[in-house]
Amino acid sequence: DFMSNQHINQNSTYQVEETKYKQNTDIGFLITNAETAVICPNEVSSFVKNPPDDQNNDNGTSNKTNDKDFTTNSHTIDTFETNETCTMGVHPICLPTNEQNNFSESIETKIPNIDPALWEINFSNINYLLLNPPKQNLKLINLKKTKRVVGKYVRYLPLNIFNRKMQNGETHFRDWILYSQSKNALFCFQCLLFGNKRTLFENQDKGFTDWKKCYNKVSEHEKSLTHVQSVKSWHLRMINSSQCGIDKEMKKEILNYLSYWKNVLHRVVETLKFLTSRGLALRGTNEHFGSEKNGNYLGCLELIAKFDPFISEHIKKYGNKGHGNVSYLSSVICDEFIILMCKTVVDKIIEQVKTRKYFSLIIDSTPDISKTDQLTIALRYVMLDGTPVERFIGFLPSVGHKGKDMTKAVIEKLSNMNIDIKNCRGQAYDNASNMSGMYNGLQSQIKQYSSNAEFIPCSAHSLNLVGSNAAECTPEGTTFFYTAQMIYNFFALSTYRWELLCNLYKDNTNCTQPTHLKKLCTTRWSSRYDVCIALLRGYDKIKNALLTISNDDLQKKETKHEALSILNKISTLEFAFMICMWTPILKRFNATSLTLQSVSIDLSIVIKLYESLESYVKVVRNNFDQYLLESQQLCGKNDFSTKTSRTKKRVKFADETSSNEIIHEGFEKMKNEVFLVILDYLISDLNRRKKAYSNINNNFGFFLNLEKESTENIKNYAEKLIDIYPDDIEKDFIEEVIQFKDIICNFSIENKSSLLKILKSLIQSQLSSTFPNVEIALRIFCSFPCSNVTGERSFSVLKRVKNYLRSSLSSEKLSALSILNIENNILKQIEWEQIIHKFASGKVTRKKLI
């Protein structure tokens, strides 16, 4: 048998690398170290000549195994099942029987016992021990158990017997001495394998046990002819195993097969990594090399073949042979590698999550091209260096929109990944009722599994709601954005009109920054800044284009009438004022929204951004006269249209008094009923939505003012945090924070501007072990997501991966391709040899030949 190269046992008196002979190996015969492996000639030759009896030859008849071809006892040997015909005697790589991941369970092979007295000295175990020589660990020897009573004397094994003192004072470790717990005796490693059983050091039934004469007998045995011959036999066997064994040519041939197919798969894996990391489609309408419609995957291999003679020859030899032939270029193998690479990436994410323990959920849903609702799941956690990351872990199709249904799907997903939901400390969704509901929403359902999973509304989505609600609170605000979209639709629906507008932009030499019209975005409300700045910079050009179209006799009457109608709407002072008012406000909203969408921020920064935006709007509230002057210069009019219109009187009810009602007109109406209303709504809504983050931030915010806080206040804050997280933070946290107060004074102002930077500074200064509870508290806080933008970004990948040409993608493959595209930085770190190794290990089967 070809033994694995990992065998470590902590309970033994020596350390030997141990496995249960799993397939921790490479391709082909799965030899861990093929250059030094010892191969039984009878086993290999018999396998080449006579495949296992449950495999059929090319004629369909069964090949019976000849028992005479095997000279060893009961053993196993690696074989491979495939539905692709192989012309070689030994298949170079393992394939599944039906290429559908139907793997057979491997049969375990006996390995040498951990105790040398219990070794079964046979061919297989000798081969294994040659590859994995045991190493004696003196720390594992229990001296009390080495006790031997001879008459009235009690003697113990002297540990210094394992060291040989030389004449010059140096000491050499005797690696050939092994201690047996079962016999309480010493054995010689080389003599035990190759000796003639004449001395006690090689007699498994007895062993050397005379501790009184231990020094003399060990020295005599070390210089004896028997020991020297055994060492010589051992040394020659080691050399023969790799250089001059009778199976040298067979091993060389096997290595050639291994090298060939590894090189093929190397190119396949790298091609798939390149395509999937960029979200490109893989297959075309056929799988024929040379076809123009064979897709990106085979097309890339053809491109590589132009510069790589190896893959070029492989494609010529195996490329278009069809099913039943080994090539490893088929769509089935391609899909298997995609799933395998996805699993490797997800395993890496799971490993990181378990290492850092605390995480938060980011969940959202959207329909795909096939009208199937896809629930996206992402996790946020803090890396070892203090950097927060948000990782996408897949889509869940057709979960439903109820909180209970989504909760069940999320819990099942995390359970399959062996991630404990109890370590969830935060959850970020949009403001939909099925997500954020206090009673039946997803956030309340998750809290039943993890009571400390705080719900955090998406800060970017909340900012969008602030702006959209403020714009809709007045008729003038709604009309303005409706007219802006109308202008875009009018020009975008005709190439003639769009070209006419573009030519006016080009002819205007005064326009240093020409900005074309933009479409309103329904989801990213803050991006309407692009719409406003385009209207502001191109106001005169838009009016000229509309005037030209309305006077063009070649245009239809409907087109001329629509152009004239839009021209009249944008020529008013109200429209110009709304442009001048909304442009600077939306510019700050857009910049703030982009910052809120960053992964590398925490809730303390969110609070500061909301407060700064609120303060800015308060300043803008006093700029009515400035915006009025700018709008008058823009449109060339001095009065609002409401000043010239008839004053409308409201009908009074019978119980109302006859006091005079204040009716605003002109400038006063625009200021009091539009301008101030919109800005006051912005201020109040920003303050209201800020409280959702302030409540959580207040529990940890004392770290930002730790230098100024008194010791009593620090104790109160620390006790409050312990009460909230009793299973995470110890009571020593109080003393740690008091001491940490003097440490944080040495941090720079930049490094203590946010809790995330404090955590990074704590880790970089290597003080985490000194303040473990402080690090845990900061890590929990930094794991809180500030937005669910990662989920929104996964929807962009969803639209690229599952488009109208790939609308029938399976759910598993859709998630795999999306993960490989979104988490491409992890994919690039995975070595191709690791992927090929897993591919081979997953497909190998072990057959009992005798």
N, C-alpha and C positions, 0 to 999 in steps of 0.2 A: 504494500500500500504506500501511496505517496502522502506523507504526513504533513500537516500544516505546521507553520513556524511560529505559533503563539501558544506558549504553555507556561503559565505562572501559577504556582500554588503557594498560598500563604501559610498553610498548615503543615507544610513539609519542613524537614530539617535542612533541606537544600531547595534551591529555586530551580525549577524546570519549567520551561515554557510548555503550557498544556492547553489543548483544545479537545473538543469531542469530534475532531476530524470534520469540521464544517468546511464549506467551500470557500475558505479565505485564501483564494488563489487567483491565478490568472487564467487566460483562455486555454483551450486545448485540453491537455491532461491535468490542468490546474495544479501545476507544480509550483510551490512557493518560490523556490530558488532552483530553477531548472539547471543551472550550471553546476551545482554541487549535489543535486539529488541522486540518490542511488536507485536505479530502476532494475527490477528483476527481469532478465532477458526472457525467461519463459512466459512471464505475464504479458509483456508487451508484444512479443512475437505471436503468441497465441491469440491475442486480441486483434492484431492486424490480420492474421490469417482467418480467424473464425470470429465474426461478430457475435454478440450475445444472441441466445437462442430465441429471444422474443422479437428480434429484428429480422426482416426478410431481405433477401438479396435482390438483385435486379431482376431475376427471373420469377420473383414472387414466392420462391420456396424458402423454407425456414432453414437457417444455418444452425446446426446442433453443435454445442460446445464439446470438444474432445477433452475428457478428463485427463488424458495422458499428457496433454500439453502443459499441465500445471504441476509443479513440484512442491509447492508450499501448501501449508494447511489452509483452513477456511479463511478466506480473505475477500476483499471487495476491490473493485477497480472502477475508475470513472468511465462512463460511456455516455454517448450523446444520442438523443432521439431527434430526428429531423424529417420533414416531409420534402426536403430538397435533396436530390440525388447527388452523391459525392463520388467522384471517381477515384479518390485516394483511399488507401487502406484505413487510415486513421483520420477521422473528421477533424479539421483544424479548430473548430469552434462549436459550442453547443447551441442547439436550436430547439424550440418546442415541437412537440409532436404535431400540433395543429396550429402553431403560431398564434395561439390565443392565451398565452400565459398559463397553460395548464401544466404546472410543474409537478413533478413527482417528489415525494419526500425522500430526503437522503437517508441512507442507512449508515448508522454510526459504526465506526471501526474501533476495536479495542486499541488502547494506547498503553505504553508502559506504566505500571503502577508507580505512585509517588514514592513508594518505599522500595529501595534496591533489593531487599530480601524477598520481595514479592514479585519481582520482574519475571516475566515469561520470556526466556531467552530464545527468540526465534528470528527468522530473517527480517520480518516486518519491523519488529521492535528494535533490532540492531540498526536498521536503516534510519529509523526515527531518531535514535540516540546519537547516531553519527551526525545528523543534521542539527540536533538540539542537545549538545552535551550538558549534563547537569552541573550546577554551580552550588557549592555548599554555602549555606548562610548560617554562620555561627550564632547569630542573634536568636535564631529559632530553636536552638537546642536547649531543652529544659534539663539543667544539670541535676535536679532532684531525681529525674527519671533515669539518669545514667548510673544510679547507685547500684553497687554490687557488694554483697557480703560474703567474705571468704573467712570462715572461722570466726574469730573475734575481730577481724579487721573489716572496716567499711571503706570502700574506695569509690571514687567518681572519675569520670572521663576527664582527663586534662585537656582543656581547650587549646593550649599552646602546642598540642601535638600536630595541629593542622599547619603550623608554621615551622619551617626548617631554618635553623640558624647556621649561617655560613661562617667560614673561618675568619673572614674579614669583618664580621659583625652584622652583615646584612641578613635579612630574613626573607625567605621565599615561601609563598603560600602553596601548600600541597593540594592542588586541585583534584588529584586522583583519589583522595580519601573521601568516602561517603559514609554518613552515619544512618543506621536503620533504627527506627523507633520500635518496630515490632520485635526485633531480635536483640535490641540494645547492644549492637555490635558495629564494628567498622568493616567496610568492604573497600576493595580496590576497583575503581571503575573499569579500567582497561582489562584487568585480569578477569573480572566478572563476565565480560563479553567474549574475550578471546583466550582466556587461560585454560589450563588442563585440569582444573579443580583439585590441585594437590595441596594448596596452602589454604589456611583459614580465611585469608582475605578474599578468596574467590569461591568459597564454599557457601552457597546460599542457605544451607540448612543450619549452619553454625555461625560463621563469621568470627572475627577476632574480638575476644572479650576480656583478655587478661590485662586489666588496666595497670597492674603492678609492673609488668614488663613492656608496657606500651611503647616507651621511647626506643628501647633496644629493638623490639620486633619490627616496628615501623621502619626504622633505619635499615635493618637487615633486608626487609622485603623491598625497600626502595632500590637497593643495590643488587638484588638477586637476579639471576638469569631469567627466571620465570616472568618477573615483572618487565624486564627489558624486552623480552620477546613479545609479550602482550602489547606493550607500547608500540613496538615496531609494527606488529600486525594492525593495530589501530591506525597508525600513521599511514601505512600503505593502503589501507582500505579507504581512508579519506582521500588520498591522491587518486586511487583507481576510480573512485566514484565520479570524478570530473575529468580525468585526463586519459587514462588508459584502460578503462573498463571495457568488457566485451560488448557492452551495449552503447558504446560511444557513438557509433554511426546512427543508431536508432534515436538517441537523444538529440543528436545534431539535426536529424530530419524533423523531429518534433518541434525543435526550436525554430527551424525555418518556417514551419507552418504557423507557429505562434506569431512570429515576427511579421509574416505576410498579412495575416488577417487583422492583426492589431493596427498595421499601417492603413489598411482599408477602412477600418472603423474609426481610426483617428481622423481621417478626412470627412467621413460621414458626420461625426459628432461636431467637428468644428463648423461644418456647413450649416448644420441645424442650429447651433448656438448663434451663428451670425444672422440667420433668417428670423428665428423666433425672438431674438432680443430686439429686433426692429419691427416686429409685428407684421411681417410680410407673409403673403400666402405661400404655401409650399407646393401643392400639386396642381397640375393642369388637367386637361381633358383626357390625356393618355400618359402612359409611363414608358415611352419609347425614346431611347437616346437618338438624337438627330432630328427629332420632331420639333416643330416650332411651338407646339402647344403642350409640351411636357411639364411646364410649370417652373417655378423658381428653384426648387430643390435640385432636380435633375439638370436644369440649366446651369446652376452654379458648379455642379460637378463637371459638366462639359467645359465650362470656362477654366476650371482648375486643371483639367486634363490637357489643355493647350500648353501649359507650362510645367506640368508634372508628368513625366513619362510613366511613373509607376501606376497612377490611377488611370492614365490613358490606356495602358496595356490591360488593366483589369476590366475596364469598360468594354474594350474590344473582345475580351475573352468571355466575360460573363454578362455583359450589359443587357442584351435583348433576348436572352435564352428563354424567358418566360417562367411560369410557375414550375416548381419542382427542381429548380437548379439553384445552387448556392451563389449568391452575389452580395447580399446584405445591402442592396440598394433599393429594395422594394418599398412600397408604401406601408406594408405591415411593419417592417423593421423600423421605418421612419416614425410611425406612430408610437411604437414601443419605446423608442429613445426619447420621444417628447414626454411621454408619461413618466419615464424614469428620471429625466432631468428635472421635471416639475416636482417629483417626489423628493429628489435630492435638495432642491431649493427650499421646499416646505420643511423638510427635516432640519435644515440649517436654521430656519426661522424658529421652529419649535425649540430647538436647542438653546437659542438665544433667549427666548421667552422664559424657559424654565430656569436658565441661569440667573436672570435678573428678577424673576418671580412676579413682580407686579406689572400689570398691563391694563390697558383700557380698550374698550370696543368702539369701533367706528362702523356704523351700519347705515345703508341707504338702499333704495330700490328704484328700478326703472325698467320699462319694457324694451325688449330688443327688436330686431328687424322682423322676427317671426311672431311678434306680439306675445312673447313669453316674458312674464315678469321675472327679472333677475335681481336677487338680493345680494348685494356686495358686502363683504366682511373684511375689515382691516383691523390690525392690532397696533397699538402704540405702546412702546416701552423704552426704557433708558439703557443704553449700551454701557459697557464697562468704563468707558472714558467719560461718561456723563452726557453723551450726545443722545437726544431723543430721536427715535426713528418710528416711522409708521409703515407697516408691512401689509401688503395685500395677500390674503390667503384663499381667495376663491369666490365664485358665484354659486348661489343656491337658486335653482329654478323653481318657479311655481310654488312658492312657499305660502302665499296668501298675504292679505293686508291686515289681518287681525293681530293684536299684540300677542295673544297666546300662541298662534301659529308660528309667528316669527321667533318667539322665545324658544319654542320646542325645537325649531330648526337650528338655531344658534347653539343651544346647549348640546344638541346631538353632534354638531360639527366640532365643537371644542372637545367633547368627550372622545370622538374618534381620533383626535390629534393628541390625546392625553394631556390636555391643558386644563388645569383646575380652575373652574369658574370662580371659586372662592377667592382667588388672588386678583380678581378684577376689581379695580379701584376707580374706574371712571367709564362713562359711556357718552358718546357724542352723536346726536342725530339732528335732523332738521326739526322745524317747529310744527310738523304735522301732528294731529291729535293722536293717531295710532302709534306714533313714536314717543311723543313727549307727554302723553296723558298721565295724570297723577294716579289714576285708579286702574284703568285697563290698558294703558299704553305699554309699549315695550320696556321703557325705563323702569316702570313699577314692577313688571314681571321679572326683570333681571335682578332687582333688589331682593326678591324673595330667595334667590340663590346666593347672592352676595350683598349683604346689607350695606357695605361701605362703597358700593359702586355708584358714585355720585353722578347724577345726570347733568351734563353740561351742554346747553344749546349751542349749536354751531354759531360762532361769533360772526363769521362772514355772512351767513344766511340771515342772522338777526339784523346786521347792518343793512342788508338789502331791503328787508322789511321796513326798516326805519325810513329809508328814502322813498320807497314806493308808496307807503301809507301817507307820507307827508305830501307827495305830489298829487295824490288822489283826494286830499282833504278839501281842495278848492276846485271849482269848475275850470278856472283859468289854468291850473296846473295840469289837469287831465287833458284839456284841449291843446295845450302846448305840445306835449309828447305825441298826441294823436296826429297833429299837423306835421310834426317832424317825420313820423313814419310815412305819412301820406306823400311828403316830398320825395323820400327815398323810393317809394313804390312807383311813383310817376316816372322818374328818370330811369330806374332800373329795369322797367318792363319794356323799354324800347332802346335798342342800340343806337338809333339816330339821336334820341334825346340825351343819352349818356355821353355820346361822342361830342355833341354840341356843348354840353357843360364842361367836358374835359378840355375842349379847345379854348373856351373862355378862361379856364385856369391857366393855360399855357400862354395866352396872349397878355395876361396881366403881369407886367414886370414888377409891380409893387408887392406882389404876393411872394414873400420869401419862403413861406412854409405852406405850400398848397396841400390841403387835406380834403380828400373826396368824401362824399356823403357816406354815412355809415347806417347800418340797420340796427334797430333797437333790439337788445337782447332781453328776453323775458326772465332768464335765470340770474344773470349777472347784472343787477340793476345799476351798480356803480360804474359799469362800463359805458353807461350813457354819456359819460363825459366825452367820449369820442364823437358822439352824435352832436353834442352842443358845440364842441370846439370846431367841428366841420361846418356847422351852420354859422358860427361867429366869423370864421376866416373866409368863408365863401358866400357871405350874405348877398353882396352886390352881384356876384356872378350868377347866383341862383335866380335873383330877380330879373336879371337881363335875359337869362335863358328862358324863363317863363314868359317874359314879355315877347321875345322873339317867336316862340311857339304859338302864343295866342294871336299874333298878327300874321302868321304864315297861312296863306290861303291854300297851300297844298295839304295841310293837316285836316283831319276830320273835324266836324263840328264838336263832337264829344270831347276830343282831345283839346281843342282850343278853349272850350268852355271850362274844362277841368284845370287847364293851365291858368286861366284868368281867375278862377275861384281860389286856387292856391296862392296866386300872386296877391290877391286882395287880403288874404288872411295873414301873410307874412309881412305885409307892408304896414301893419298897425304898430303903434308904439307898445302895445301890450306884448306882442310876440317878441319884439326886440328887447323889451325889459326882461322877459323870462329868460332869454338867451344870456343876457349879461348877468342875471342873478344866479342861474343854475350852473354856469360854466365854472366859476371858481369853487362853488360848493361841491360839485361833483368831482372836481379835480382832487380835492382833499379826501372825499369819500373813496375814490378809486385807489389812491395811494395807500390809504389806511386798509382797504379791503385786501390789497395785494400783500401787505405785511401780515394781516391776520391769516392768510392762507399759507404762510410759511410753517414748516414743521418745527423749526428751531426756535420757537417762542414758548412762553408759559403764560398762565393766567394773569400773572402780575403785569405782564406787558399788555395783555388785552385790556385790563383795567385802565392803564395809563393811556392807551390809544383812545378808548372811549371818552375818558375825561378830557383829553386834549382836543378831541373833535367837538365835544360839547362846549368847551371854552371858545373854540374858533367860531362856532355858529353864534354864540353870544356876541362876539365882536362884529360879525357880519350883520347882526340885527340892527346896528347903528349906521349901516352904509347905504341906506335907501337913496339918499341924494346922489351919492356917487354913481350907483347903478342907473339912476334916472338920467343923469347927464350922459353917461356912456350910451344908453339906449337911444336918446335923442340924436346924438351924433351918428349913430349907426343907421337909423331909418330915415332921418331927416324930418321927423315930425315932432311937434312940441306938446301935443295934447293927446290924452287917451280918448278912445272912441266913446267911452261911457259919458264923457262930459257933454257931448253934443246930442246924446240920446235923451228921450223923454224920461222923466223921473217916474218910476213906478211906485204906487202907493199900496201898502198892504191893507187888506180888509180887516177891520177891527171887529172883535167879538163884543157881545152885549155887556159883558162884565168888565171890559177894559176901560181904563180912564181915557180922557181926551187929551192927555199931555202930549206935547209935540215929540215925535220920534226923530231921532238923529239919523239922517240919511246922508251917507258919504257919496261924493262924486269926484270923478277925475283922479287927481293925485292922492287925495285922502282915501278914496275907495281902494285904490291899488295898494296903498301902504297898509291900511288897517284891515282890509278884508282878504288880502292875498299875501302880501309880503310878510307881515308879522305873523299871520296865521300859520304859514308854512314853516317859518323858522321856529316859532314857539312849539309847533308839533315835533319838529326835529329835536329840540332841546329836551322836551319832556319824554319822548320815546327813547332817546339815548340814555337818559338817566334811569328810566324804568328797566330797560333791558340790561343795563350795567349791573343791576342788583343781583341778577342771576349768577354773575361771576364773583361779585364782591362777597357773597355769603361764604363761598368756598375759599376765596383768597384771604379772608379775615382769619381763618384758622391757621394759616401758615405765614401771613404777612408780617408777623413780628420779626422774622429773620431780617427783613430789609431795614428795620430800625433797631436792631439788636444793640447797637452801641449806645443809643440814647435811652433805652428802656431801663427801668430800675430792676433790681434783683427780684423784688416782690412781684412785679408785673410779669417778668420772665417766667417765674414759677407758675403763675396763674395760666399763662398761655401754654406752657408745657403740660400742665396737668389736664387742661382742656383737650389737648391733642392726644394725650394718653387715653383719655376717656373715649375719644372717637375711634382710636385704633388700638384697642387693648391687646389684640392678638399680634400686632406688628411692632409696637414700640414698648420697650421695657421702662420700668420706673426710674432706671438710671438716666433716662433722657433728661430729667430736670438738672442733674448735676453736670451732664455733658453740655447742655445749652449755656449754663452759667459760665463754664470754662471756655466754651466756644466764643463767648462774647469778647474775650481778650484776643482770641486768634483772628477773628474777622476784622479787627482793627488793622491788621497788617495787610489785608487785601487792598488792592487798588480800587479807586472809585468805580472804574469800569467793571471790575470783577465782582462787585457787590451791588450792581444796579438792578439785577433780577435774581430770582431764586435759582434759575437754571445756571447762571454764571457762578453763583456761590457754590453750587454742587460741583461744577467743573473745577473750580479752584480748590475745593476740598479734596477732590480725587487727585488732581495734579500735584498737590503739595504732599501727597501720601499720608494724609491724616485720617483716612477713612477708618483704619483700625483703631485709632484713638477715639474717634467719635462715631461709632457704628450706628447708634440710634439717630443721630443727626443726619447721617447719610441716608438712612432708611426713610426718614421723614421727608427729606428733600427729593429722594427718588420717587416716592409716592406722588408728591406734588407735581413733579416734572413729567410723570406718566399721564397726567390729565390732558386729554386732547382739547385744543382750542377751537377746532373746526372739524368738519367731516369732509374736508376738501379732497382727502385721499380717495374717499368713496366716489366723489364726483369725477375725479380724474380717471378712475377705473371705468366709468361709463364712456369716456372718450376712447379708451382702448377697446371697449366692447363694441363700439360702432365700427372701428377699423377692422377688428378681428372677425366679427360676425356681421358681414355686410350682405347685400342682396345676392352676391355670387356664392356666399358660403352660409346660407341661411339654414342649412340642415346639419350644422355642426352639433355633435353630441355634447351634452353638458360637461362630461369629464374632459373632453379635448378642449372645449371652450375655456374652461377654467385653467387648464394646463398652459395653453397658448397665452392667455392673459397674464398669468403669473410670471412666465418666462419673459414677457415683454416688460411688465411693470417692474419686476425685481431683477432686471438684467445685470445690475451691479453684483448681485450674489452669484448669478449664473456665470459671469465672467471669471469669478474666483475659483470655480470648480474645475479641477484638473480633468482633462479628457481621459486619462488613465483610470481615474476613480469611476467615471461613468461606464467605461468599458468593463471594468472589473465587476461592477454591480450587474451589468447586463449578462456577463458570462456566469456569474455566481447564481443568478436567479434562474438560469435555464438549465444548469447541469442537473443530471439525474444520476443515481448510483445504482448499479445493477449487481445483484448477487450472482457470481459466476459459479461458485461451488457451495 
